[in-house]
């Protein structure tokens, strides 16, 4: 086996830092919050977990398309709307 000159400290310094700096924001989707506020959260890399209080399609109409256009994801799960920013996939593999 050949010798390797491996400098782990230098290699560690070259690794990219995780880019996710947002928060997980809990809220209620009931029509009282301006849709632009939800969009702003997603633009700032936040994940939204919103308790849906009413008709989901009607309540999310003001921001869902724009979030998808930004590259974010939306998933309705057990009475909640989970919204992720661009680059953060909502993993549903364990729901099967």
N, CA, C and O atoms as a GROMACS GRO file, in nm:
protein
  384
    1UNK      N    1   0.085  -0.117   0.000
    1UNK     CA    2   0.000   0.000   0.000
    1UNK      C    3   0.089   0.123   0.000
    1UNK      O    4   0.185   0.130   0.077
    2UNK      N    5   0.060   0.220  -0.084
    2UNK     CA    6   0.142   0.340  -0.096
    2UNK      C    7   0.116   0.439   0.016
    2UNK      O    8   0.012   0.433   0.082
    3UNK      N    9   0.211   0.529   0.037
    3UNK     CA   10   0.196   0.634   0.138
    3UNK      C   11   0.118   0.750   0.078
    3UNK      O   12   0.137   0.788  -0.037
    4UNK      N   13   0.031   0.804   0.159
    4UNK     CA   14  -0.047   0.921   0.118
    4UNK      C   15  -0.007   1.038   0.205
    4UNK      O   16   0.006   1.025   0.326
    5UNK      N   17   0.012   1.153   0.143
    5UNK     CA   18   0.038   1.274   0.217
    5UNK      C   19  -0.095   1.348   0.229
    5UNK      O   20  -0.131   1.428   0.143
    6UNK      N   21  -0.167   1.320   0.337
    6UNK     CA   22  -0.302   1.371   0.354
    6UNK      C   23  -0.304   1.469   0.470
    6UNK      O   24  -0.278   1.432   0.584
    7UNK      N   25  -0.336   1.594   0.440
    7UNK     CA   26  -0.344   1.700   0.541
    7UNK      C   27  -0.491   1.724   0.571
    7UNK      O   28  -0.558   1.800   0.501
    8UNK      N   29  -0.540   1.658   0.676
    8UNK     CA   30  -0.683   1.666   0.708
    8UNK      C   31  -0.726   1.806   0.752
    8UNK      O   32  -0.840   1.845   0.725
    9UNK      N   33  -0.639   1.881   0.818
    9UNK     CA   34  -0.677   2.015   0.860
    9UNK      C   35  -0.702   2.105   0.739
    9UNK      O   36  -0.797   2.184   0.738
   10UNK      N   37  -0.617   2.094   0.640
   10UNK     CA   38  -0.636   2.175   0.518
   10UNK      C   39  -0.761   2.130   0.445
   10UNK      O   40  -0.839   2.213   0.398
   11UNK      N   41  -0.781   1.999   0.434
   11UNK     CA   42  -0.899   1.947   0.365
   11UNK      C   43  -1.026   1.991   0.435
   11UNK      O   44  -1.124   2.027   0.370
   12UNK      N   45  -1.026   1.989   0.568
   12UNK     CA   46  -1.143   2.030   0.644
   12UNK      C   47  -1.176   2.178   0.619
   12UNK      O   48  -1.293   2.215   0.613
   13UNK      N   49  -1.074   2.260   0.605
   13UNK     CA   50  -1.094   2.402   0.579
   13UNK      C   51  -1.150   2.429   0.441
   13UNK      O   52  -1.207   2.536   0.418
   14UNK      N   53  -1.134   2.335   0.350
   14UNK     CA   54  -1.183   2.351   0.213
   14UNK      C   55  -1.327   2.306   0.196
   14UNK      O   56  -1.388   2.336   0.093
   15UNK      N   57  -1.383   2.237   0.293
   15UNK     CA   58  -1.521   2.189   0.283
   15UNK      C   59  -1.616   2.306   0.288
   15UNK      O   60  -1.595   2.404   0.360
   16UNK      N   61  -1.723   2.295   0.210
   16UNK     CA   62  -1.826   2.398   0.212
   16UNK      C   63  -1.903   2.390   0.342
   16UNK      O   64  -1.934   2.281   0.391
   17UNK      N   65  -1.934   2.505   0.397
   17UNK     CA   66  -2.018   2.512   0.517
   17UNK      C   67  -2.162   2.488   0.476
   17UNK      O   68  -2.202   2.526   0.366
   18UNK      N   69  -2.243   2.427   0.563
   18UNK     CA   70  -2.385   2.413   0.531
   18UNK      C   71  -2.447   2.550   0.506
   18UNK      O   72  -2.417   2.647   0.576
   19UNK      N   73  -2.533   2.557   0.404
   19UNK     CA   74  -2.590   2.685   0.366
   19UNK      C   75  -2.720   2.718   0.440
   19UNK      O   76  -2.760   2.834   0.443
   20UNK      N   77  -2.784   2.618   0.499
   20UNK     CA   78  -2.912   2.643   0.564
   20UNK      C   79  -2.896   2.723   0.692
   20UNK      O   80  -2.843   2.672   0.791
   21UNK      N   81  -2.942   2.845   0.690
   21UNK     CA   82  -2.930   2.928   0.810
   21UNK      C   83  -3.066   2.971   0.860
   21UNK      O   84  -3.075   3.049   0.955
   22UNK      N   85  -3.169   2.923   0.799
   22UNK     CA   86  -3.303   2.965   0.837
   22UNK      C   87  -3.352   2.895   0.962
   22UNK      O   88  -3.283   2.812   1.021
   23UNK      N   89  -3.472   2.930   1.000
   23UNK     CA   90  -3.538   2.875   1.118
   23UNK      C   91  -3.655   2.788   1.077
   23UNK      O   92  -3.696   2.788   0.961
   24UNK      N   93  -3.709   2.715   1.172
   24UNK     CA   94  -3.836   2.647   1.154
   24UNK      C   95  -3.940   2.737   1.219
   24UNK      O   96  -3.934   2.765   1.338
   25UNK      N   97  -4.036   2.782   1.139
   25UNK     CA   98  -4.137   2.876   1.186
   25UNK      C   99  -4.270   2.802   1.199
   25UNK      O  100  -4.321   2.747   1.102
   26UNK      N  101  -4.325   2.802   1.320
   26UNK     CA  102  -4.456   2.743   1.345
   26UNK      C  103  -4.561   2.853   1.340
   26UNK      O  104  -4.541   2.962   1.394
   27UNK      N  105  -4.673   2.822   1.276
   27UNK     CA  106  -4.778   2.922   1.267
   27UNK      C  107  -4.912   2.859   1.235
   27UNK      O  108  -4.924   2.738   1.221
   28UNK      N  109  -5.012   2.944   1.224
   28UNK     CA  110  -5.147   2.900   1.190
   28UNK      C  111  -5.183   2.964   1.057
   28UNK      O  112  -5.173   3.086   1.041
   29UNK      N  113  -5.225   2.882   0.964
   29UNK     CA  114  -5.270   2.931   0.834
   29UNK      C  115  -5.422   2.943   0.841
   29UNK      O  116  -5.495   2.846   0.822
   30UNK      N  117  -5.468   3.066   0.870
   30UNK     CA  118  -5.611   3.090   0.887
   30UNK      C  119  -5.659   3.213   0.810
   30UNK      O  120  -5.774   3.255   0.824
   31UNK      N  121  -5.571   3.270   0.728
   31UNK     CA  122  -5.608   3.385   0.649
   31UNK      C  123  -5.579   3.519   0.714
   31UNK      O  124  -5.601   3.623   0.652
   32UNK      N  125  -5.531   3.520   0.838
   32UNK     CA  126  -5.505   3.647   0.906
   32UNK      C  127  -5.364   3.700   0.878
   32UNK      O  128  -5.338   3.818   0.902
   33UNK      N  129  -5.275   3.616   0.829
   33UNK     CA  130  -5.138   3.660   0.798
   33UNK      C  131  -5.128   3.692   0.650
   33UNK      O  132  -5.176   3.617   0.566
   34UNK      N  133  -5.067   3.805   0.620
   34UNK     CA  134  -5.046   3.847   0.481
   34UNK      C  135  -4.963   3.740   0.409
   34UNK      O  136  -4.858   3.702   0.458
   35UNK      N  137  -5.008   3.692   0.292
   35UNK     CA  138  -4.933   3.592   0.218
   35UNK      C  139  -4.788   3.633   0.190
   35UNK      O  140  -4.699   3.547   0.183
   36UNK      N  141  -4.763   3.763   0.175
   36UNK     CA  142  -4.626   3.809   0.151
   36UNK      C  143  -4.534   3.778   0.268
   36UNK      O  144  -4.413   3.763   0.250
   37UNK      N  145  -4.589   3.770   0.389
   37UNK     CA  146  -4.508   3.735   0.505
   37UNK      C  147  -4.458   3.591   0.496
   37UNK      O  148  -4.343   3.562   0.530
   38UNK      N  149  -4.545   3.499   0.450
   38UNK     CA  150  -4.502   3.360   0.435
   38UNK      C  151  -4.395   3.351   0.326
   38UNK      O  152  -4.297   3.278   0.341
   39UNK      N  153  -4.414   3.425   0.219
   39UNK     CA  154  -4.316   3.425   0.110
   39UNK      C  155  -4.182   3.479   0.160
   39UNK      O  156  -4.077   3.423   0.128
   40UNK      N  157  -4.185   3.585   0.239
   40UNK     CA  158  -4.062   3.644   0.294
   40UNK      C  159  -3.987   3.542   0.380
   40UNK      O  160  -3.864   3.534   0.373
   41UNK      N  161  -4.058   3.466   0.459
   41UNK     CA  162  -3.993   3.363   0.541
   41UNK      C  163  -3.920   3.262   0.454
   41UNK      O  164  -3.806   3.226   0.482
   42UNK      N  165  -3.986   3.217   0.350
   42UNK     CA  166  -3.925   3.118   0.260
   42UNK      C  167  -3.804   3.178   0.189
   42UNK      O  168  -3.703   3.111   0.171
   43UNK      N  169  -3.814   3.303   0.148
   43UNK     CA  170  -3.700   3.370   0.085
   43UNK      C  171  -3.581   3.384   0.179
   43UNK      O  172  -3.467   3.391   0.135
   44UNK      N  173  -3.609   3.386   0.310
   44UNK     CA  174  -3.502   3.394   0.411
   44UNK      C  175  -3.462   3.256   0.461
   44UNK      O  176  -3.402   3.244   0.568
   45UNK      N  177  -3.493   3.152   0.385
   45UNK     CA  178  -3.450   3.014   0.411
   45UNK      C  179  -3.517   2.951   0.531
   45UNK      O  180  -3.462   2.858   0.591
   46UNK      N  181  -3.636   2.998   0.569
   46UNK     CA  182  -3.710   2.939   0.679
   46UNK      C  183  -3.797   2.824   0.628
   46UNK      O  184  -3.844   2.827   0.514
   47UNK      N  185  -3.818   2.725   0.713
   47UNK     CA  186  -3.914   2.619   0.688
   47UNK      C  187  -4.039   2.655   0.767
   47UNK      O  188  -4.031   2.689   0.885
   48UNK      N  189  -4.155   2.648   0.702
   48UNK     CA  190  -4.282   2.679   0.767
   48UNK      C  191  -4.357   2.551   0.800
   48UNK      O  192  -4.365   2.460   0.717
   49UNK      N  193  -4.412   2.544   0.919
   49UNK     CA  194  -4.502   2.437   0.959
   49UNK      C  195  -4.628   2.507   1.007
   49UNK      O  196  -4.633   2.561   1.118
   50UNK      N  197  -4.730   2.505   0.922
   50UNK     CA  198  -4.850   2.584   0.945
   50UNK      C  199  -4.970   2.494   0.972
   50UNK      O  200  -5.003   2.408   0.890
   51UNK      N  201  -5.036   2.514   1.085
   51UNK     CA  202  -5.158   2.444   1.117
   51UNK      C  203  -5.269   2.504   1.031
   51UNK      O  204  -5.296   2.624   1.039
   52UNK      N  205  -5.332   2.422   0.949
   52UNK     CA  206  -5.433   2.470   0.855
   52UNK      C  207  -5.568   2.479   0.926
   52UNK      O  208  -5.622   2.379   0.972
   53UNK      N  209  -5.621   2.601   0.933
   53UNK     CA  210  -5.749   2.626   0.997
   53UNK      C  211  -5.846   2.682   0.892
   53UNK      O  212  -5.867   2.803   0.883
   54UNK      N  213  -5.903   2.591   0.812
   54UNK     CA  214  -5.993   2.630   0.704
   54UNK      C  215  -5.960   2.553   0.578
   54UNK      O  216  -5.896   2.448   0.582
   55UNK      N  217  -6.005   2.606   0.466
   55UNK     CA  218  -5.985   2.542   0.336
   55UNK      C  219  -5.842   2.569   0.288
   55UNK      O  220  -5.805   2.683   0.260
   56UNK      N  221  -5.762   2.463   0.278
   56UNK     CA  222  -5.621   2.477   0.241
   56UNK      C  223  -5.603   2.548   0.108
   56UNK      O  224  -5.522   2.640   0.098
   57UNK      N  225  -5.676   2.508   0.006
   57UNK     CA  226  -5.659   2.568  -0.127
   57UNK      C  227  -5.685   2.718  -0.124
   57UNK      O  228  -5.613   2.796  -0.186
   58UNK      N  229  -5.788   2.757  -0.053
   58UNK     CA  230  -5.822   2.899  -0.044
   58UNK      C  231  -5.717   2.976   0.037
   58UNK      O  232  -5.676   3.086  -0.001
   59UNK      N  233  -5.673   2.917   0.149
   59UNK     CA  234  -5.579   2.985   0.237
   59UNK      C  235  -5.438   2.997   0.178
   59UNK      O  236  -5.368   3.095   0.205
   60UNK      N  237  -5.397   2.899   0.099
   60UNK     CA  238  -5.262   2.900   0.042
   60UNK      C  239  -5.256   2.965  -0.096
   60UNK      O  240  -5.147   2.980  -0.152
   61UNK      N  241  -5.369   3.002  -0.151
   61UNK     CA  242  -5.373   3.058  -0.287
   61UNK      C  243  -5.286   3.182  -0.304
   61UNK      O  244  -5.234   3.206  -0.413
   62UNK      N  245  -5.270   3.260  -0.200
   62UNK     CA  246  -5.195   3.385  -0.211
   62UNK      C  247  -5.044   3.371  -0.212
   62UNK      O  248  -4.974   3.468  -0.237
   63UNK      N  249  -4.992   3.249  -0.184
   63UNK     CA  250  -4.847   3.233  -0.178
   63UNK      C  251  -4.792   3.103  -0.236
   63UNK      O  252  -4.673   3.094  -0.264
   64UNK      N  253  -4.876   3.002  -0.254
   64UNK     CA  254  -4.826   2.870  -0.296
   64UNK      C  255  -4.756   2.874  -0.432
   64UNK      O  256  -4.647   2.819  -0.447
   65UNK      N  257  -4.817   2.937  -0.530
   65UNK     CA  258  -4.758   2.941  -0.664
   65UNK      C  259  -4.623   3.014  -0.662
   65UNK      O  260  -4.527   2.969  -0.726
   66UNK      N  261  -4.616   3.125  -0.591
   66UNK     CA  262  -4.490   3.200  -0.586
   66UNK      C  263  -4.379   3.120  -0.518
   66UNK      O  264  -4.264   3.124  -0.560
   67UNK      N  265  -4.414   3.048  -0.412
   67UNK     CA  266  -4.314   2.965  -0.344
   67UNK      C  267  -4.266   2.855  -0.436
   67UNK      O  268  -4.146   2.825  -0.440
   68UNK      N  269  -4.356   2.794  -0.511
   68UNK     CA  270  -4.314   2.690  -0.608
   68UNK      C  271  -4.227   2.752  -0.716
   68UNK      O  272  -4.128   2.692  -0.758
   69UNK      N  273  -4.263   2.871  -0.763
   69UNK     CA  274  -4.184   2.940  -0.866
   69UNK      C  275  -4.044   2.973  -0.815
   69UNK      O  276  -3.949   2.976  -0.893
   70UNK      N  277  -4.031   2.998  -0.685
   70UNK     CA  278  -3.900   3.024  -0.625
   70UNK      C  279  -3.816   2.896  -0.614
   70UNK      O  280  -3.694   2.902  -0.595
   71UNK      N  281  -3.882   2.780  -0.625
   71UNK     CA  282  -3.812   2.652  -0.611
   71UNK      C  283  -3.840   2.584  -0.478
   71UNK      O  284  -3.780   2.481  -0.447
   72UNK      N  285  -3.933   2.640  -0.400
   72UNK     CA  286  -3.969   2.579  -0.272
   72UNK      C  287  -4.069   2.466  -0.291
   72UNK      O  288  -4.121   2.444  -0.400
   73UNK      N  289  -4.094   2.395  -0.183
   73UNK     CA  290  -4.189   2.283  -0.186
   73UNK      C  291  -4.298   2.305  -0.082
   73UNK      O  292  -4.275   2.367   0.022
   74UNK      N  293  -4.417   2.252  -0.111
   74UNK     CA  294  -4.528   2.256  -0.017
   74UNK      C  295  -4.584   2.115  -0.004
   74UNK      O  296  -4.600   2.044  -0.104
   75UNK      N  297  -4.615   2.075   0.119
   75UNK     CA  298  -4.669   1.941   0.143
   75UNK      C  299  -4.774   1.950   0.253
   75UNK      O  300  -4.747   2.002   0.361
   76UNK      N  301  -4.894   1.899   0.225
   76UNK     CA  302  -4.999   1.893   0.326
   76UNK      C  303  -4.984   1.761   0.400
   76UNK      O  304  -4.984   1.655   0.338
   77UNK      N  305  -4.971   1.768   0.532
   77UNK     CA  306  -4.949   1.648   0.612
   77UNK      C  307  -5.022   1.660   0.745
   77UNK      O  308  -4.989   1.744   0.828
   78UNK      N  309  -5.123   1.575   0.763
   78UNK     CA  310  -5.197   1.565   0.888
   78UNK      C  311  -5.246   1.699   0.945
   78UNK      O  312  -5.226   1.728   1.063
   79UNK      N  313  -5.306   1.777   0.862
   79UNK     CA  314  -5.362   1.904   0.908
   79UNK      C  315  -5.263   2.018   0.909
   79UNK      O  316  -5.296   2.130   0.950
   80UNK      N  317  -5.140   1.992   0.863
   80UNK     CA  318  -5.038   2.096   0.858
   80UNK      C  319  -4.993   2.116   0.714
   80UNK      O  320  -4.996   2.023   0.633
   81UNK      N  321  -4.953   2.237   0.683
   81UNK     CA  322  -4.888   2.266   0.557
   81UNK      C  323  -4.740   2.289   0.588
   81UNK      O  324  -4.705   2.380   0.662
   82UNK      N  325  -4.655   2.204   0.531
   82UNK     CA  326  -4.510   2.217   0.548
   82UNK      C  327  -4.456   2.283   0.422
   82UNK      O  328  -4.483   2.237   0.311
   83UNK      N  329  -4.382   2.390   0.440
   83UNK     CA  330  -4.330   2.467   0.328
   83UNK      C  331  -4.178   2.477   0.345
   83UNK      O  332  -4.129   2.522   0.448
   84UNK      N  333  -4.105   2.434   0.242
   84UNK     CA  334  -3.959   2.440   0.249
   84UNK      C  335  -3.905   2.537   0.145
   84UNK      O  336  -3.964   2.554   0.038
   85UNK      N  337  -3.793   2.600   0.177
   85UNK     CA  338  -3.733   2.695   0.083
   85UNK      C  339  -3.661   2.621  -0.029
   85UNK      O  340  -3.641   2.500  -0.021
   86UNK      N  341  -3.621   2.692  -0.132
   86UNK     CA  342  -3.546   2.630  -0.242
   86UNK      C  343  -3.422   2.558  -0.188
   86UNK      O  344  -3.351   2.609  -0.101
   87UNK      N  345  -3.398   2.440  -0.243
   87UNK     CA  346  -3.281   2.363  -0.204
   87UNK      C  347  -3.302   2.271  -0.085
   87UNK      O  348  -3.212   2.194  -0.050
   88UNK      N  349  -3.419   2.277  -0.023
   88UNK     CA  350  -3.450   2.186   0.088
   88UNK      C  351  -3.568   2.101   0.051
   88UNK      O  352  -3.682   2.148   0.044
   89UNK      N  353  -3.540   1.976   0.027
   89UNK     CA  354  -3.643   1.880  -0.014
   89UNK      C  355  -3.722   1.834   0.107
   89UNK      O  356  -3.667   1.815   0.215
   90UNK      N  357  -3.851   1.816   0.090
   90UNK     CA  358  -3.935   1.755   0.192
   90UNK      C  359  -3.931   1.606   0.166
   90UNK      O  360  -3.983   1.558   0.065
   91UNK      N  361  -3.869   1.532   0.256
   91UNK     CA  362  -3.850   1.387   0.241
   91UNK      C  363  -3.973   1.313   0.290
   91UNK      O  364  -4.006   1.319   0.409
   92UNK      N  365  -4.040   1.244   0.200
   92UNK     CA  366  -4.162   1.170   0.236
   92UNK      C  367  -4.140   1.019   0.233
   92UNK      O  368  -4.238   0.944   0.237
   93UNK      N  369  -4.017   0.974   0.225
   93UNK     CA  370  -3.988   0.831   0.213
   93UNK      C  371  -4.044   0.748   0.326
   93UNK      O  372  -4.080   0.632   0.305
   94UNK      N  373  -4.051   0.802   0.445
   94UNK     CA  374  -4.097   0.724   0.562
   94UNK      C  375  -4.248   0.722   0.577
   94UNK      O  376  -4.299   0.666   0.674
   95UNK      N  377  -4.320   0.781   0.484
   95UNK     CA  378  -4.465   0.785   0.493
   95UNK      C  379  -4.530   0.663   0.428
   95UNK      O  380  -4.651   0.645   0.440
   96UNK      N  381  -4.453   0.582   0.361
   96UNK     CA  382  -4.510   0.464   0.292
   96UNK      C  383  -4.551   0.356   0.387
   96UNK      O  384  -4.600   0.252   0.344
   0.00000   0.00000   0.00000
